[in-house]
């Protein structure tokens, strides 16, 4: 299954409300989520598997689905990087 990275940003002023929303609707993804809030970066990042991008978005708290940045991500091996660099050389 594809792996997705989900980025959710909020402002410092909106931090309490954002965390409350995640506590209310997002307990199932809390275990996969890292928060930058305590470092002053009011953004969270989560990675998890989903069938496709709409399914990944659907796993998020409803009030946050539209604004979330959802990116399909992959790990690269050194060979894969070599292959990618070959493509860029033309
Ligand atoms: Zn925050």
PDB file of the backbone (N, CA, C, O) and the ligand in Angstrom, with CONECT records:
HET     ZN  A 101       1
ATOM      1  N   UNK A   1       0.832  -1.199   0.000  1.00  0.00           N
ATOM      2  CA  UNK A   1       0.000   0.000   0.000  1.00  0.00           C
ATOM      3  C   UNK A   1       0.866   1.248   0.000  1.00  0.00           C
ATOM      4  O   UNK A   1       1.919   1.272   0.637  1.00  0.00           O
ATOM      5  N   UNK A   2       0.437   2.274  -0.700  1.00  0.00           N
ATOM      6  CA  UNK A   2       1.235   3.507  -0.722  1.00  0.00           C
ATOM      7  C   UNK A   2       1.336   4.134   0.668  1.00  0.00           C
ATOM      8  O   UNK A   2       0.447   3.995   1.508  1.00  0.00           O
ATOM      9  N   UNK A   3       2.437   4.816   0.869  1.00  0.00           N
ATOM     10  CA  UNK A   3       2.700   5.524   2.124  1.00  0.00           C
ATOM     11  C   UNK A   3       2.448   7.010   1.891  1.00  0.00           C
ATOM     12  O   UNK A   3       2.845   7.561   0.864  1.00  0.00           O
ATOM     13  N   UNK A   4       1.799   7.643   2.833  1.00  0.00           N
ATOM     14  CA  UNK A   4       1.513   9.072   2.698  1.00  0.00           C
ATOM     15  C   UNK A   4       2.096   9.847   3.849  1.00  0.00           C
ATOM     16  O   UNK A   4       2.056   9.408   4.998  1.00  0.00           O
ATOM     17  N   UNK A   5       2.643  11.014   3.528  1.00  0.00           N
ATOM     18  CA  UNK A   5       3.048  11.970   4.540  1.00  0.00           C
ATOM     19  C   UNK A   5       1.984  13.053   4.579  1.00  0.00           C
ATOM     20  O   UNK A   5       1.619  13.628   3.554  1.00  0.00           O
ATOM     21  N   UNK A   6       1.500  13.319   5.770  1.00  0.00           N
ATOM     22  CA  UNK A   6       0.436  14.303   5.939  1.00  0.00           C
ATOM     23  C   UNK A   6       0.951  15.433   6.811  1.00  0.00           C
ATOM     24  O   UNK A   6       1.379  15.215   7.944  1.00  0.00           O
ATOM     25  N   UNK A   7       0.904  16.629   6.275  1.00  0.00           N
ATOM     26  CA  UNK A   7       1.365  17.810   6.993  1.00  0.00           C
ATOM     27  C   UNK A   7       0.166  18.684   7.314  1.00  0.00           C
ATOM     28  O   UNK A   7      -0.616  19.049   6.436  1.00  0.00           O
ATOM     29  N   UNK A   8       0.041  19.011   8.597  1.00  0.00           N
ATOM     30  CA  UNK A   8      -1.043  19.884   9.042  1.00  0.00           C
ATOM     31  C   UNK A   8      -0.431  21.062   9.779  1.00  0.00           C
ATOM     32  O   UNK A   8       0.219  20.889  10.810  1.00  0.00           O
ATOM     33  N   UNK A   9      -0.636  22.246   9.255  1.00  0.00           N
ATOM     34  CA  UNK A   9      -0.081  23.441   9.887  1.00  0.00           C
ATOM     35  C   UNK A   9      -1.195  24.232  10.568  1.00  0.00           C
ATOM     36  O   UNK A   9      -2.332  24.275  10.097  1.00  0.00           O
ATOM     37  N   UNK A  10      -0.836  24.859  11.692  1.00  0.00           N
ATOM     38  CA  UNK A  10      -1.758  25.782  12.338  1.00  0.00           C
ATOM     39  C   UNK A  10      -0.921  26.910  12.930  1.00  0.00           C
ATOM     40  O   UNK A  10       0.299  26.793  13.046  1.00  0.00           O
ATOM     41  N   UNK A  11      -1.572  27.986  13.297  1.00  0.00           N
ATOM     42  CA  UNK A  11      -0.834  29.110  13.867  1.00  0.00           C
ATOM     43  C   UNK A  11      -0.695  28.912  15.375  1.00  0.00           C
ATOM     44  O   UNK A  11      -1.392  28.093  15.975  1.00  0.00           O
ATOM     45  N   UNK A  12       0.212  29.671  15.971  1.00  0.00           N
ATOM     46  CA  UNK A  12       0.382  29.616  17.421  1.00  0.00           C
ATOM     47  C   UNK A  12      -0.932  29.993  18.108  1.00  0.00           C
ATOM     48  O   UNK A  12      -1.325  29.385  19.104  1.00  0.00           O
ATOM     49  N   UNK A  13      -1.601  31.007  17.555  1.00  0.00           N
ATOM     50  CA  UNK A  13      -2.864  31.464  18.145  1.00  0.00           C
ATOM     51  C   UNK A  13      -3.931  30.373  18.081  1.00  0.00           C
ATOM     52  O   UNK A  13      -4.830  30.323  18.921  1.00  0.00           O
ATOM     53  N   UNK A  14      -3.825  29.510  17.090  1.00  0.00           N
ATOM     54  CA  UNK A  14      -4.837  28.476  16.868  1.00  0.00           C
ATOM     55  C   UNK A  14      -4.412  27.113  17.435  1.00  0.00           C
ATOM     56  O   UNK A  14      -5.102  26.113  17.237  1.00  0.00           O
ATOM     57  N   UNK A  15      -3.270  27.082  18.143  1.00  0.00           N
ATOM     58  CA  UNK A  15      -2.698  25.817  18.592  1.00  0.00           C
ATOM     59  C   UNK A  15      -3.657  25.020  19.483  1.00  0.00           C
ATOM     60  O   UNK A  15      -3.891  23.836  19.239  1.00  0.00           O
ATOM     61  N   UNK A  16      -4.209  25.662  20.509  1.00  0.00           N
ATOM     62  CA  UNK A  16      -5.075  24.939  21.450  1.00  0.00           C
ATOM     63  C   UNK A  16      -6.270  24.335  20.718  1.00  0.00           C
ATOM     64  O   UNK A  16      -6.657  23.195  20.973  1.00  0.00           O
ATOM     65  N   UNK A  17      -6.845  25.112  19.811  1.00  0.00           N
ATOM     66  CA  UNK A  17      -8.008  24.612  19.084  1.00  0.00           C
ATOM     67  C   UNK A  17      -7.631  23.452  18.161  1.00  0.00           C
ATOM     68  O   UNK A  17      -8.373  22.477  18.039  1.00  0.00           O
ATOM     69  N   UNK A  18      -6.464  23.569  17.512  1.00  0.00           N
ATOM     70  CA  UNK A  18      -6.012  22.502  16.611  1.00  0.00           C
ATOM     71  C   UNK A  18      -5.753  21.209  17.387  1.00  0.00           C
ATOM     72  O   UNK A  18      -6.144  20.127  16.949  1.00  0.00           O
ATOM     73  N   UNK A  19      -5.092  21.329  18.537  1.00  0.00           N
ATOM     74  CA  UNK A  19      -4.802  20.134  19.336  1.00  0.00           C
ATOM     75  C   UNK A  19      -6.092  19.511  19.869  1.00  0.00           C
ATOM     76  O   UNK A  19      -6.221  18.288  19.939  1.00  0.00           O
ATOM     77  N   UNK A  20      -7.027  20.351  20.238  1.00  0.00           N
ATOM     78  CA  UNK A  20      -8.317  19.849  20.721  1.00  0.00           C
ATOM     79  C   UNK A  20      -9.042  19.094  19.596  1.00  0.00           C
ATOM     80  O   UNK A  20      -9.657  18.054  19.836  1.00  0.00           O
ATOM     81  N   UNK A  21      -8.965  19.619  18.390  1.00  0.00           N
ATOM     82  CA  UNK A  21      -9.596  18.958  17.247  1.00  0.00           C
ATOM     83  C   UNK A  21      -8.957  17.598  16.996  1.00  0.00           C
ATOM     84  O   UNK A  21      -9.648  16.619  16.716  1.00  0.00           O
ATOM     85  N   UNK A  22      -7.625  17.546  17.099  1.00  0.00           N
ATOM     86  CA  UNK A  22      -6.923  16.280  16.884  1.00  0.00           C
ATOM     87  C   UNK A  22      -7.268  15.290  17.995  1.00  0.00           C
ATOM     88  O   UNK A  22      -7.436  14.097  17.742  1.00  0.00           O
ATOM     89  N   UNK A  23      -7.371  15.790  19.220  1.00  0.00           N
ATOM     90  CA  UNK A  23      -7.732  14.894  20.323  1.00  0.00           C
ATOM     91  C   UNK A  23      -9.154  14.351  20.138  1.00  0.00           C
ATOM     92  O   UNK A  23      -9.438  13.204  20.485  1.00  0.00           O
ATOM     93  N   UNK A  24     -10.022  15.169  19.598  1.00  0.00           N
ATOM     94  CA  UNK A  24     -11.414  14.762  19.418  1.00  0.00           C
ATOM     95  C   UNK A  24     -11.596  13.793  18.255  1.00  0.00           C
ATOM     96  O   UNK A  24     -12.307  12.796  18.370  1.00  0.00           O
ATOM     97  N   UNK A  25     -10.935  14.101  17.117  1.00  0.00           N
ATOM     98  CA  UNK A  25     -11.204  13.326  15.895  1.00  0.00           C
ATOM     99  C   UNK A  25     -10.037  12.475  15.419  1.00  0.00           C
ATOM    100  O   UNK A  25     -10.201  11.628  14.540  1.00  0.00           O
ATOM    101  N   UNK A  26      -8.864  12.696  15.991  1.00  0.00           N
ATOM    102  CA  UNK A  26      -7.679  12.109  15.367  1.00  0.00           C
ATOM    103  C   UNK A  26      -6.905  11.119  16.213  1.00  0.00           C
ATOM    104  O   UNK A  26      -5.728  10.873  15.947  1.00  0.00           O
ATOM    105  N   UNK A  27      -7.542  10.541  17.236  1.00  0.00           N
ATOM    106  CA  UNK A  27      -6.817   9.630  18.126  1.00  0.00           C
ATOM    107  C   UNK A  27      -6.175   8.476  17.368  1.00  0.00           C
ATOM    108  O   UNK A  27      -5.097   8.009  17.735  1.00  0.00           O
ATOM    109  N   UNK A  28      -6.837   8.018  16.312  1.00  0.00           N
ATOM    110  CA  UNK A  28      -6.340   6.874  15.550  1.00  0.00           C
ATOM    111  C   UNK A  28      -5.048   7.187  14.795  1.00  0.00           C
ATOM    112  O   UNK A  28      -4.319   6.268  14.422  1.00  0.00           O
ATOM    113  N   UNK A  29      -4.753   8.467  14.563  1.00  0.00           N
ATOM    114  CA  UNK A  29      -3.502   8.789  13.861  1.00  0.00           C
ATOM    115  C   UNK A  29      -2.456   9.406  14.794  1.00  0.00           C
ATOM    116  O   UNK A  29      -1.329   9.679  14.381  1.00  0.00           O
ATOM    117  N   UNK A  30      -2.843   9.622  16.053  1.00  0.00           N
ATOM    118  CA  UNK A  30      -1.926  10.264  16.999  1.00  0.00           C
ATOM    119  C   UNK A  30      -0.609   9.496  17.145  1.00  0.00           C
ATOM    120  O   UNK A  30       0.459  10.089  17.297  1.00  0.00           O
ATOM    121  N   UNK A  31      -0.708   8.190  17.098  1.00  0.00           N
ATOM    122  CA  UNK A  31       0.464   7.343  17.250  1.00  0.00           C
ATOM    123  C   UNK A  31       1.473   7.496  16.110  1.00  0.00           C
ATOM    124  O   UNK A  31       2.646   7.159  16.268  1.00  0.00           O
ATOM    125  N   UNK A  32       1.016   8.002  14.966  1.00  0.00           N
ATOM    126  CA  UNK A  32       1.877   8.163  13.790  1.00  0.00           C
ATOM    127  C   UNK A  32       2.277   9.620  13.578  1.00  0.00           C
ATOM    128  O   UNK A  32       2.907   9.957  12.575  1.00  0.00           O
ATOM    129  N   UNK A  33       1.911  10.473  14.518  1.00  0.00           N
ATOM    130  CA  UNK A  33       2.033  11.909  14.295  1.00  0.00           C
ATOM    131  C   UNK A  33       3.088  12.536  15.199  1.00  0.00           C
ATOM    132  O   UNK A  33       3.176  12.233  16.389  1.00  0.00           O
ATOM    133  N   UNK A  34       3.886  13.417  14.600  1.00  0.00           N
ATOM    134  CA  UNK A  34       4.909  14.184  15.314  1.00  0.00           C
ATOM    135  C   UNK A  34       4.530  15.652  15.236  1.00  0.00           C
ATOM    136  O   UNK A  34       4.111  16.147  14.190  1.00  0.00           O
ATOM    137  N   UNK A  35       4.686  16.346  16.373  1.00  0.00           N
ATOM    138  CA  UNK A  35       4.297  17.757  16.456  1.00  0.00           C
ATOM    139  C   UNK A  35       5.521  18.648  16.666  1.00  0.00           C
ATOM    140  O   UNK A  35       6.425  18.315  17.431  1.00  0.00           O
ATOM    141  N   UNK A  36       5.530  19.786  15.973  1.00  0.00           N
ATOM    142  CA  UNK A  36       6.604  20.759  16.155  1.00  0.00           C
ATOM    143  C   UNK A  36       6.245  21.866  17.132  1.00  0.00           C
ATOM    144  O   UNK A  36       7.041  22.775  17.364  1.00  0.00           O
ATOM    145  N   UNK A  37       5.050  21.793  17.704  1.00  0.00           N
ATOM    146  CA  UNK A  37       4.530  22.878  18.550  1.00  0.00           C
ATOM    147  C   UNK A  37       5.491  23.316  19.656  1.00  0.00           C
ATOM    148  O   UNK A  37       5.684  24.513  19.868  1.00  0.00           O
ATOM    149  N   UNK A  38       6.091  22.360  20.357  1.00  0.00           N
ATOM    150  CA  UNK A  38       6.936  22.713  21.492  1.00  0.00           C
ATOM    151  C   UNK A  38       8.229  23.391  21.048  1.00  0.00           C
ATOM    152  O   UNK A  38       8.918  24.013  21.856  1.00  0.00           O
ATOM    153  N   UNK A  39       8.558  23.270  19.760  1.00  0.00           N
ATOM    154  CA  UNK A  39       9.727  23.957  19.208  1.00  0.00           C
ATOM    155  C   UNK A  39       9.313  25.256  18.510  1.00  0.00           C
ATOM    156  O   UNK A  39      10.133  25.925  17.882  1.00  0.00           O
ATOM    157  N   UNK A  40       8.024  25.600  18.633  1.00  0.00           N
ATOM    158  CA  UNK A  40       7.536  26.830  18.029  1.00  0.00           C
ATOM    159  C   UNK A  40       7.163  26.689  16.569  1.00  0.00           C
ATOM    160  O   UNK A  40       6.853  27.681  15.909  1.00  0.00           O
ATOM    161  N   UNK A  41       7.190  25.471  16.054  1.00  0.00           N
ATOM    162  CA  UNK A  41       6.777  25.215  14.668  1.00  0.00           C
ATOM    163  C   UNK A  41       5.415  24.519  14.733  1.00  0.00           C
ATOM    164  O   UNK A  41       5.333  23.315  14.980  1.00  0.00           O
ATOM    165  N   UNK A  42       4.385  25.266  14.516  1.00  0.00           N
ATOM    166  CA  UNK A  42       3.030  24.744  14.748  1.00  0.00           C
ATOM    167  C   UNK A  42       2.528  23.957  13.542  1.00  0.00           C
ATOM    168  O   UNK A  42       1.622  24.368  12.816  1.00  0.00           O
ATOM    169  N   UNK A  43       3.156  22.827  13.376  1.00  0.00           N
ATOM    170  CA  UNK A  43       2.871  21.926  12.265  1.00  0.00           C
ATOM    171  C   UNK A  43       2.994  20.507  12.801  1.00  0.00           C
ATOM    172  O   UNK A  43       3.814  20.239  13.680  1.00  0.00           O
ATOM    173  N   UNK A  44       2.185  19.604  12.276  1.00  0.00           N
ATOM    174  CA  UNK A  44       2.348  18.191  12.607  1.00  0.00           C
ATOM    175  C   UNK A  44       2.572  17.410  11.324  1.00  0.00           C
ATOM    176  O   UNK A  44       2.100  17.777  10.248  1.00  0.00           O
ATOM    177  N   UNK A  45       3.311  16.319  11.479  1.00  0.00           N
ATOM    178  CA  UNK A  45       3.604  15.443  10.354  1.00  0.00           C
ATOM    179  C   UNK A  45       3.264  14.015  10.751  1.00  0.00           C
ATOM    180  O   UNK A  45       3.626  13.554  11.833  1.00  0.00           O
ATOM    181  N   UNK A  46       2.581  13.339   9.884  1.00  0.00           N
ATOM    182  CA  UNK A  46       2.234  11.945  10.131  1.00  0.00           C
ATOM    183  C   UNK A  46       2.540  11.156   8.869  1.00  0.00           C
ATOM    184  O   UNK A  46       2.384  11.663   7.758  1.00  0.00           O
ATOM    185  N   UNK A  47       2.975   9.919   9.045  1.00  0.00           N
ATOM    186  CA  UNK A  47       3.094   9.030   7.896  1.00  0.00           C
ATOM    187  C   UNK A  47       2.311   7.766   8.197  1.00  0.00           C
ATOM    188  O   UNK A  47       2.399   7.198   9.285  1.00  0.00           O
ATOM    189  N   UNK A  48       1.550   7.346   7.214  1.00  0.00           N
ATOM    190  CA  UNK A  48       0.786   6.104   7.349  1.00  0.00           C
ATOM    191  C   UNK A  48       0.397   5.606   5.966  1.00  0.00           C
ATOM    192  O   UNK A  48       0.420   6.349   4.985  1.00  0.00           O
ATOM    193  N   UNK A  49       0.044   4.350   5.916  1.00  0.00           N
ATOM    194  CA  UNK A  49      -0.361   3.742   4.649  1.00  0.00           C
ATOM    195  C   UNK A  49      -1.835   4.017   4.389  1.00  0.00           C
ATOM    196  O   UNK A  49      -2.652   4.066   5.310  1.00  0.00           O
ATOM    197  N   UNK A  50      -2.151   4.193   3.120  1.00  0.00           N
ATOM    198  CA  UNK A  50      -3.543   4.357   2.715  1.00  0.00           C
ATOM    199  C   UNK A  50      -3.677   3.865   1.281  1.00  0.00           C
ATOM    200  O   UNK A  50      -2.707   3.794   0.527  1.00  0.00           O
ATOM    201  N   UNK A  51      -4.897   3.533   0.939  1.00  0.00           N
ATOM    202  CA  UNK A  51      -5.188   3.010  -0.398  1.00  0.00           C
ATOM    203  C   UNK A  51      -4.827   4.027  -1.482  1.00  0.00           C
ATOM    204  O   UNK A  51      -4.237   3.688  -2.507  1.00  0.00           O
ATOM    205  N   UNK A  52      -5.197   5.281  -1.225  1.00  0.00           N
ATOM    206  CA  UNK A  52      -4.891   6.359  -2.167  1.00  0.00           C
ATOM    207  C   UNK A  52      -4.998   7.690  -1.411  1.00  0.00           C
ATOM    208  O   UNK A  52      -5.284   7.721  -0.214  1.00  0.00           O
ATOM    209  N   UNK A  53      -4.762   8.777  -2.134  1.00  0.00           N
ATOM    210  CA  UNK A  53      -4.727  10.088  -1.501  1.00  0.00           C
ATOM    211  C   UNK A  53      -6.064  10.456  -0.832  1.00  0.00           C
ATOM    212  O   UNK A  53      -6.055  10.957   0.293  1.00  0.00           O
ATOM    213  N   UNK A  54      -7.206  10.222  -1.489  1.00  0.00           N
ATOM    214  CA  UNK A  54      -8.474  10.537  -0.802  1.00  0.00           C
ATOM    215  C   UNK A  54      -8.672   9.740   0.493  1.00  0.00           C
ATOM    216  O   UNK A  54      -9.211  10.266   1.466  1.00  0.00           O
ATOM    217  N   UNK A  55      -8.242   8.481   0.508  1.00  0.00           N
ATOM    218  CA  UNK A  55      -8.364   7.685   1.734  1.00  0.00           C
ATOM    219  C   UNK A  55      -7.445   8.224   2.833  1.00  0.00           C
ATOM    220  O   UNK A  55      -7.823   8.253   4.004  1.00  0.00           O
ATOM    221  N   UNK A  56      -6.248   8.644   2.455  1.00  0.00           N
ATOM    222  CA  UNK A  56      -5.333   9.229   3.439  1.00  0.00           C
ATOM    223  C   UNK A  56      -5.957  10.483   4.040  1.00  0.00           C
ATOM    224  O   UNK A  56      -5.909  10.688   5.253  1.00  0.00           O
ATOM    225  N   UNK A  57      -6.537  11.310   3.197  1.00  0.00           N
ATOM    226  CA  UNK A  57      -7.168  12.545   3.658  1.00  0.00           C
ATOM    227  C   UNK A  57      -8.364  12.237   4.567  1.00  0.00           C
ATOM    228  O   UNK A  57      -8.625  12.946   5.539  1.00  0.00           O
ATOM    229  N   UNK A  58      -9.078  11.169   4.226  1.00  0.00           N
ATOM    230  CA  UNK A  58     -10.270  10.793   4.987  1.00  0.00           C
ATOM    231  C   UNK A  58      -9.920  10.374   6.415  1.00  0.00           C
ATOM    232  O   UNK A  58     -10.766  10.456   7.306  1.00  0.00           O
ATOM    233  N   UNK A  59      -8.677   9.926   6.644  1.00  0.00           N
ATOM    234  CA  UNK A  59      -8.254   9.512   7.983  1.00  0.00           C
ATOM    235  C   UNK A  59      -8.056  10.705   8.915  1.00  0.00           C
ATOM    236  O   UNK A  59      -7.902  10.531  10.124  1.00  0.00           O
ATOM    237  N   UNK A  60      -8.060  11.905   8.362  1.00  0.00           N
ATOM    238  CA  UNK A  60      -7.780  13.108   9.159  1.00  0.00           C
ATOM    239  C   UNK A  60      -9.053  13.653   9.796  1.00  0.00           C
ATOM    240  O   UNK A  60     -10.156  13.362   9.334  1.00  0.00           O
ATOM    241  N   UNK A  61      -8.900  14.446  10.860  1.00  0.00           N
ATOM    242  CA  UNK A  61     -10.069  15.088  11.446  1.00  0.00           C
ATOM    243  C   UNK A  61     -10.826  15.883  10.374  1.00  0.00           C
ATOM    244  O   UNK A  61     -10.212  16.646   9.627  1.00  0.00           O
ATOM    245  N   UNK A  62     -12.124  15.715  10.293  1.00  0.00           N
ATOM    246  CA  UNK A  62     -12.898  16.385   9.236  1.00  0.00           C
ATOM    247  C   UNK A  62     -12.611  17.879   9.076  1.00  0.00           C
ATOM    248  O   UNK A  62     -12.520  18.358   7.946  1.00  0.00           O
ATOM    249  N   UNK A  63     -12.465  18.639  10.190  1.00  0.00           N
ATOM    250  CA  UNK A  63     -12.223  20.079   9.984  1.00  0.00           C
ATOM    251  C   UNK A  63     -10.861  20.374   9.356  1.00  0.00           C
ATOM    252  O   UNK A  63     -10.613  21.501   8.926  1.00  0.00           O
ATOM    253  N   UNK A  64      -9.962  19.360   9.296  1.00  0.00           N
ATOM    254  CA  UNK A  64      -8.606  19.595   8.803  1.00  0.00           C
ATOM    255  C   UNK A  64      -8.332  18.971   7.443  1.00  0.00           C
ATOM    256  O   UNK A  64      -7.259  19.169   6.873  1.00  0.00           O
ATOM    257  N   UNK A  65      -9.281  18.230   6.925  1.00  0.00           N
ATOM    258  CA  UNK A  65      -9.044  17.485   5.683  1.00  0.00           C
ATOM    259  C   UNK A  65      -8.688  18.381   4.512  1.00  0.00           C
ATOM    260  O   UNK A  65      -7.752  18.096   3.764  1.00  0.00           O
ATOM    261  N   UNK A  66      -9.430  19.455   4.355  1.00  0.00           N
ATOM    262  CA  UNK A  66      -9.255  20.297   3.167  1.00  0.00           C
ATOM    263  C   UNK A  66      -7.891  20.968   3.148  1.00  0.00           C
ATOM    264  O   UNK A  66      -7.278  21.103   2.088  1.00  0.00           O
ATOM    265  N   UNK A  67      -7.407  21.394   4.323  1.00  0.00           N
ATOM    266  CA  UNK A  67      -6.172  22.179   4.381  1.00  0.00           C
ATOM    267  C   UNK A  67      -4.916  21.307   4.426  1.00  0.00           C
ATOM    268  O   UNK A  67      -3.813  21.814   4.222  1.00  0.00           O
ATOM    269  N   UNK A  68      -5.061  20.016   4.686  1.00  0.00           N
ATOM    270  CA  UNK A  68      -3.893  19.158   4.866  1.00  0.00           C
ATOM    271  C   UNK A  68      -3.095  19.016   3.576  1.00  0.00           C
ATOM    272  O   UNK A  68      -3.649  18.968   2.478  1.00  0.00           O
ATOM    273  N   UNK A  69      -1.774  18.949   3.743  1.00  0.00           N
ATOM    274  CA  UNK A  69      -0.912  18.632   2.608  1.00  0.00           C
ATOM    275  C   UNK A  69      -0.648  17.131   2.669  1.00  0.00           C
ATOM    276  O   UNK A  69      -0.034  16.636   3.614  1.00  0.00           O
ATOM    277  N   UNK A  70      -1.114  16.420   1.660  1.00  0.00           N
ATOM    278  CA  UNK A  70      -1.018  14.960   1.638  1.00  0.00           C
ATOM    279  C   UNK A  70      -0.149  14.562   0.451  1.00  0.00           C
ATOM    280  O   UNK A  70      -0.490  14.824  -0.703  1.00  0.00           O
ATOM    281  N   UNK A  71       0.969  13.930   0.751  1.00  0.00           N
ATOM    282  CA  UNK A  71       1.946  13.598  -0.293  1.00  0.00           C
ATOM    283  C   UNK A  71       2.266  12.114  -0.245  1.00  0.00           C
ATOM    284  O   UNK A  71       2.601  11.583   0.814  1.00  0.00           O
ATOM    285  N   UNK A  72       2.166  11.450  -1.373  1.00  0.00           N
ATOM    286  CA  UNK A  72       2.626  10.061  -1.422  1.00  0.00           C
ATOM    287  C   UNK A  72       4.148  10.080  -1.388  1.00  0.00           C
ATOM    288  O   UNK A  72       4.790  10.762  -2.187  1.00  0.00           O
ATOM    289  N   UNK A  73       4.717   9.322  -0.454  1.00  0.00           N
ATOM    290  CA  UNK A  73       6.175   9.329  -0.299  1.00  0.00           C
ATOM    291  C   UNK A  73       6.717   7.906  -0.452  1.00  0.00           C
ATOM    292  O   UNK A  73       6.013   6.916  -0.252  1.00  0.00           O
ATOM    293  N   UNK A  74       7.988   7.851  -0.813  1.00  0.00           N
ATOM    294  CA  UNK A  74       8.657   6.565  -1.006  1.00  0.00           C
ATOM    295  C   UNK A  74      10.052   6.647  -0.429  1.00  0.00           C
ATOM    296  O   UNK A  74      10.632   7.729  -0.343  1.00  0.00           O
ATOM    297  N   UNK A  75      10.587   5.521  -0.039  1.00  0.00           N
ATOM    298  CA  UNK A  75      11.997   5.446   0.300  1.00  0.00           C
ATOM    299  C   UNK A  75      12.757   5.095  -0.970  1.00  0.00           C
ATOM    300  O   UNK A  75      12.263   4.358  -1.823  1.00  0.00           O
ATOM    301  N   UNK A  76      13.961   5.632  -1.080  1.00  0.00           N
ATOM    302  CA  UNK A  76      14.820   5.322  -2.218  1.00  0.00           C
ATOM    303  C   UNK A  76      16.010   4.495  -1.751  1.00  0.00           C
ATOM    304  O   UNK A  76      16.554   4.718  -0.670  1.00  0.00           O
ATOM    305  N   UNK A  77      16.395   3.561  -2.561  1.00  0.00           N
ATOM    306  CA  UNK A  77      17.661   2.864  -2.360  1.00  0.00           C
ATOM    307  C   UNK A  77      18.731   3.640  -3.138  1.00  0.00           C
ATOM    308  O   UNK A  77      18.396   4.449  -4.004  1.00  0.00           O
ATOM    309  N   UNK A  78      20.005   3.403  -2.840  1.00  0.00           N
ATOM    310  CA  UNK A  78      21.055   4.051  -3.644  1.00  0.00           C
ATOM    311  C   UNK A  78      20.884   3.747  -5.142  1.00  0.00           C
ATOM    312  O   UNK A  78      21.101   4.627  -5.974  1.00  0.00           O
ATOM    313  N   UNK A  79      20.498   2.514  -5.490  1.00  0.00           N
ATOM    314  CA  UNK A  79      20.292   2.162  -6.904  1.00  0.00           C
ATOM    315  C   UNK A  79      19.163   2.969  -7.514  1.00  0.00           C
ATOM    316  O   UNK A  79      19.260   3.428  -8.652  1.00  0.00           O
ATOM    317  N   UNK A  80      18.115   3.136  -6.769  1.00  0.00           N
ATOM    318  CA  UNK A  80      16.965   3.907  -7.264  1.00  0.00           C
ATOM    319  C   UNK A  80      17.363   5.367  -7.501  1.00  0.00           C
ATOM    320  O   UNK A  80      16.940   5.983  -8.478  1.00  0.00           O
ATOM    321  N   UNK A  81      18.178   5.907  -6.598  1.00  0.00           N
ATOM    322  CA  UNK A  81      18.655   7.285  -6.777  1.00  0.00           C
ATOM    323  C   UNK A  81      19.499   7.384  -8.038  1.00  0.00           C
ATOM    324  O   UNK A  81      19.382   8.340  -8.804  1.00  0.00           O
ATOM    325  N   UNK A  82      20.343   6.395  -8.242  1.00  0.00           N
ATOM    326  CA  UNK A  82      21.166   6.376  -9.453  1.00  0.00           C
ATOM    327  C   UNK A  82      20.280   6.384 -10.707  1.00  0.00           C
ATOM    328  O   UNK A  82      20.549   7.094 -11.677  1.00  0.00           O
ATOM    329  N   UNK A  83      19.239   5.590 -10.656  1.00  0.00           N
ATOM    330  CA  UNK A  83      18.295   5.503 -11.773  1.00  0.00           C
ATOM    331  C   UNK A  83      17.622   6.867 -12.005  1.00  0.00           C
ATOM    332  O   UNK A  83      17.498   7.319 -13.143  1.00  0.00           O
ATOM    333  N   UNK A  84      17.194   7.512 -10.918  1.00  0.00           N
ATOM    334  CA  UNK A  84      16.528   8.813 -11.014  1.00  0.00           C
ATOM    335  C   UNK A  84      17.493   9.852 -11.582  1.00  0.00           C
ATOM    336  O   UNK A  84      17.118  10.651 -12.441  1.00  0.00           O
ATOM    337  N   UNK A  85      18.734   9.839 -11.103  1.00  0.00           N
ATOM    338  CA  UNK A  85      19.723  10.794 -11.604  1.00  0.00           C
ATOM    339  C   UNK A  85      19.973  10.574 -13.087  1.00  0.00           C
ATOM    340  O   UNK A  85      20.201  11.529 -13.828  1.00  0.00           O
ATOM    341  N   UNK A  86      19.931   9.311 -13.526  1.00  0.00           N
ATOM    342  CA  UNK A  86      20.083   8.991 -14.942  1.00  0.00           C
ATOM    343  C   UNK A  86      18.999   9.631 -15.780  1.00  0.00           C
ATOM    344  O   UNK A  86      19.263  10.126 -16.876  1.00  0.00           O
ATOM    345  N   UNK A  87      17.763   9.623 -15.263  1.00  0.00           N
ATOM    346  CA  UNK A  87      16.635  10.248 -15.969  1.00  0.00           C
ATOM    347  C   UNK A  87      16.889  11.741 -16.160  1.00  0.00           C
ATOM    348  O   UNK A  87      16.607  12.300 -17.220  1.00  0.00           O
ATOM    349  N   UNK A  88      17.438  12.390 -15.094  1.00  0.00           N
ATOM    350  CA  UNK A  88      17.623  13.835 -15.154  1.00  0.00           C
ATOM    351  C   UNK A  88      18.727  14.245 -16.116  1.00  0.00           C
ATOM    352  O   UNK A  88      18.725  15.362 -16.632  1.00  0.00           O
ATOM    353  N   UNK A  89      19.688  13.324 -16.360  1.00  0.00           N
ATOM    354  CA  UNK A  89      20.768  13.654 -17.297  1.00  0.00           C
ATOM    355  C   UNK A  89      20.238  13.673 -18.734  1.00  0.00           C
ATOM    356  O   UNK A  89      20.820  14.308 -19.614  1.00  0.00           O
ATOM    357  N   UNK A  90      19.131  12.971 -18.955  1.00  0.00           N
ATOM    358  CA  UNK A  90      18.519  12.979 -20.285  1.00  0.00           C
ATOM    359  C   UNK A  90      19.126  11.948 -21.152  1.00  0.00           C
ATOM    360  O   UNK A  90      18.736  11.807 -22.311  1.00  0.00           O
TER     361      UNK A  90
HETATM  362 ZN    ZN A 101       0.747  24.024  17.784  1.00  0.00          ZN
END
